[in-house]
Amino acid sequence: MEYAARRNQRGAFEGFYKLIMRRNSVYVTFIIAGAFFGERAVDYGVHKLWESKNVGKRYEDISVLGQRPVEE
């Protein structure tokens, strides 16, 4: 039973190896693309978190400065 579980787990790693890591050019492209899209996702998430925590405190939220009309 333990052998079958290890065999299935090893199969996933073998599939990953065959798909991504077998050729150096594919592996380097995978790393660079992953870094690029990962950076974009983190940047977007942090930006949205910062905006949600600072509503009403940003320069754009100050109605006296003429950025947004006063909602009454």
N, CA, C and O of each residue as an XYZ file, in Angstrom:
288
protein
N       0.821     -1.192      0.000
C       0.000      0.000      0.000
C       0.866      1.257      0.000
O       0.596      2.202     -0.741
N       1.878      1.265      0.810
C       2.783      2.407      0.887
C       3.521      2.601     -0.437
O       3.765      3.729     -0.864
N       3.868      1.497     -1.074
C       4.580      1.562     -2.351
C       3.718      2.242     -3.415
O       4.220      3.043     -4.203
N       2.431      1.925     -3.436
C       1.538      2.514     -4.435
C       1.418      4.023     -4.234
O       1.378      4.776     -5.207
N       1.360      4.466     -2.992
C       1.262      5.909     -2.716
C       2.542      6.619     -3.157
O       2.483      7.690     -3.759
N       3.692      6.024     -2.858
C       4.957      6.627     -3.273
C       5.093      6.620     -4.784
O       5.644      7.554     -5.366
N       4.598      5.579     -5.414
C       4.687      5.478     -6.871
C       3.855      6.569     -7.541
O       4.298      7.166     -8.523
N       2.648      6.840     -7.022
C       1.817      7.898     -7.582
C       2.448      9.267     -7.373
O       2.377     10.126     -8.252
N       3.057      9.472     -6.230
C       3.714     10.735     -5.948
C       4.913     10.921     -6.874
O       5.129     12.009     -7.408
N       5.669      9.886     -7.055
C       6.813      9.953     -7.950
C       6.354     10.211     -9.384
O       7.052     10.879    -10.147
N       5.194      9.690     -9.750
C       4.661      9.909    -11.086
C       4.391     11.377    -11.368
O       4.592     11.851    -12.487
N       3.934     12.091    -10.351
C       3.687     13.521    -10.524
C       5.006     14.255    -10.766
O       5.078     15.142    -11.617
N       6.035     13.889    -10.026
C       7.334     14.522    -10.212
C       7.939     14.162    -11.568
O       8.584     14.991    -12.210
N       7.730     12.945    -11.987
C       8.235     12.548    -13.301
C       7.524     13.312    -14.415
O       8.148     13.723    -15.393
N       6.229     13.497    -14.262
C       5.472     14.264    -15.247
C       5.934     15.708    -15.304
O       6.066     16.282    -16.385
N       6.182     16.302    -14.128
C       6.700     17.668    -14.072
C       8.067     17.748    -14.733
O       8.355     18.691    -15.470
N       8.903     16.756    -14.467
C      10.239     16.726    -15.063
C      10.150     16.633    -16.578
O      10.834     17.360    -17.298
N       9.298     15.729    -17.053
C       9.185     15.539    -18.498
C       8.605     16.765    -19.185
O       8.970     17.074    -20.319
N       7.698     17.470    -18.503
C       7.043     18.618    -19.112
C       7.886     19.884    -19.039
O       7.952     20.630    -20.016
N       8.530     20.144    -17.910
C       9.180     21.428    -17.686
C      10.701     21.335    -17.660
O      11.374     22.119    -18.329
N      11.243     20.412    -16.919
C      12.665     20.443    -16.606
C      13.562     19.649    -17.541
O      14.780     19.633    -17.363
N      12.995     19.012    -18.503
C      13.815     18.171    -19.366
C      14.758     18.987    -20.259
O      15.915     18.614    -20.454
N      14.259     20.088    -20.791
C      15.090     20.949    -21.642
C      15.376     22.250    -20.903
O      14.477     22.840    -20.303
N      16.599     22.685    -20.945
C      17.012     23.876    -20.212
C      16.277     25.121    -20.699
O      15.927     25.980    -19.889
N      16.041     25.236    -21.987
C      15.366     26.424    -22.514
C      13.927     26.529    -21.991
O      13.456     27.624    -21.683
N      13.244     25.409    -21.894
C      11.871     25.411    -21.372
C      11.883     25.736    -19.883
O      11.031     26.485    -19.404
N      12.834     25.184    -19.158
C      12.936     25.418    -17.717
C      13.225     26.890    -17.428
O      12.594     27.471    -16.545
N      14.149     27.497    -18.141
C      14.481     28.908    -17.929
C      13.282     29.784    -18.296
O      12.984     30.743    -17.583
N      12.606     29.478    -19.372
C      11.412     30.222    -19.758
C      10.332     30.104    -18.693
O       9.670     31.091    -18.372
N      10.145     28.901    -18.138
C       9.172     28.678    -17.078
C       9.503     29.521    -15.848
O       8.604     30.114    -15.252
N      10.765     29.583    -15.463
C      11.186     30.355    -14.295
C      10.965     31.843    -14.532
O      10.436     32.534    -13.662
N      11.362     32.344    -15.696
C      11.217     33.770    -15.990
C       9.746     34.161    -16.077
O       9.349     35.189    -15.529
N       8.938     33.360    -16.755
C       7.507     33.659    -16.861
C       6.835     33.570    -15.487
O       5.979     34.393    -15.160
N       7.217     32.586    -14.692
C       6.659     32.465    -13.347
C       7.012     33.649    -12.473
O       6.173     34.129    -11.710
N       8.237     34.126    -12.572
C       8.654     35.296    -11.797
C       7.884     36.534    -12.246
O       7.447     37.331    -11.416
N       7.719     36.694    -13.554
C       7.002     37.858    -14.069
C       5.542     37.856    -13.624
O       5.059     38.847    -13.076
N       4.839     36.751    -13.856
C       3.421     36.701    -13.500
C       3.219     36.658    -11.987
O       2.226     37.184    -11.484
N       4.130     36.048    -11.266
C       4.048     36.062     -9.810
C       4.215     37.463     -9.258
O       3.508     37.855     -8.330
N       5.151     38.225     -9.824
C       5.356     39.611     -9.395
C       4.119     40.445     -9.683
O       3.712     41.258     -8.853
N       3.521     40.251    -10.848
C       2.308     40.995    -11.193
C       1.163     40.670    -10.242
O       0.424     41.566     -9.835
N       1.010     39.403     -9.886
C      -0.068     38.994     -8.983
C       0.147     39.581     -7.585
O      -0.802     40.071     -6.974
N       1.361     39.538     -7.081
C       1.642     40.092     -5.761
C       1.446     41.604     -5.771
O       0.869     42.155     -4.834
N       1.914     42.281     -6.812
C       1.757     43.724     -6.913
C       0.281     44.111     -6.927
O      -0.118     45.048     -6.236
N      -0.520     43.410     -7.695
C      -1.952     43.691     -7.774
C      -2.620     43.458     -6.423
O      -3.422     44.278     -5.977
N      -2.294     42.345     -5.771
C      -2.892     42.023     -4.481
C      -2.532     43.024     -3.404
O      -3.400     43.443     -2.638
N      -1.271     43.417     -3.329
C      -0.845     44.393     -2.324
C      -1.475     45.754     -2.603
O      -1.886     46.447     -1.672
N      -1.555     46.140     -3.867
C      -2.176     47.421     -4.228
C      -3.642     47.450     -3.800
O      -4.093     48.434     -3.213
N      -4.384     46.394     -4.084
C      -5.795     46.337     -3.691
C      -5.950     46.309     -2.175
O      -6.867     46.936     -1.645
N      -5.089     45.608     -1.474
C      -5.133     45.579     -0.009
C      -4.858     46.965      0.555
O      -5.552     47.405      1.472
N      -3.853     47.664      0.022
C      -3.510     48.997      0.483
C      -4.663     49.970      0.242
O      -4.991     50.780      1.108
N      -5.274     49.883     -0.937
C      -6.409     50.764     -1.237
C      -7.583     50.494     -0.304
O      -8.235     51.436      0.147
N      -7.863     49.231     -0.008
C      -9.003     48.925      0.861
C      -8.759     49.365      2.299
O      -9.711     49.703      3.003
N      -7.533     49.370      2.743
C      -7.216     49.787      4.115
C      -7.097     51.295      4.258
O      -7.145     51.801      5.379
N      -6.942     52.037      3.156
C      -6.719     53.478      3.220
C      -7.815     54.284      2.532
O      -7.549     55.367      2.010
N      -9.024     53.778      2.525
C     -10.138     54.508      1.925
C     -10.387     55.765      2.749
O     -10.494     55.707      3.974
N     -10.478     56.890      2.070
C     -10.724     58.165      2.735
C      -9.460     58.868      3.185
O      -9.531     60.014      3.627
N      -8.328     58.238      3.090
C      -7.072     58.836      3.525
C      -6.175     59.217      2.350
O      -5.135     59.848      2.540
N      -6.568     58.843      1.159
C      -5.739     59.104     -0.009
C      -5.986     60.505     -0.553
O      -7.014     61.115     -0.258
N      -5.062     61.009     -1.335
C      -5.161     62.332     -1.951
C      -6.406     62.421     -2.826
O      -7.089     63.445     -2.827
N      -6.704     61.372     -3.561
C      -7.869     61.371     -4.452
C      -9.174     61.461     -3.691
O     -10.181     61.883     -4.260
N      -9.193     61.078     -2.420
C     -10.424     61.057     -1.632
C     -10.743     62.403     -0.998
O     -11.829     62.561     -0.441
N      -9.855     63.364     -1.059
C     -10.078     64.665     -0.435
C     -10.877     65.529     -1.410
O     -10.360     65.950     -2.445
N     -12.141     65.790     -1.070
C     -13.026     66.496     -2.002
C     -12.658     67.963     -2.144
O     -12.957     68.557     -3.180
N     -12.023     68.574     -1.151
C     -11.653     69.990     -1.211
C     -10.660     70.244     -2.345
O     -10.633     71.339     -2.907
N      -9.867     69.273     -2.676
C      -8.852     69.442     -3.705
C      -9.428     69.304     -5.107
O      -8.706     69.469     -6.090
N     -10.707     69.005     -5.212
C     -11.366     68.969     -6.499
C     -11.177     67.665     -7.256
O     -11.467     67.612     -8.451
N     -10.712     66.636     -6.618
C     -10.528     65.373     -7.317
C     -11.840     64.602     -7.459
O     -12.094     63.977     -8.489
N     -12.658     64.652     -6.430
C     -13.950     63.965     -6.476
C     -15.029     64.905     -6.006
O     -14.803     65.697     -5.092
N     -16.203     64.835     -6.615
C     -17.291     65.699     -6.148
C     -17.790     65.247     -4.770
O     -17.718     64.069     -4.421
N     -18.288     66.199     -4.013
C     -18.808     65.902     -2.687
C     -20.139     65.183     -2.834
O     -21.031     65.662     -3.534
N     -20.275     64.053     -2.188
C     -21.523     63.285     -2.230
C     -22.318     63.606     -0.973
O     -21.889     63.313      0.143
N     -23.463     64.204     -1.170
C     -24.282     64.570     -0.010
C     -25.585     63.841     -0.002
O     -26.394     64.033      0.906
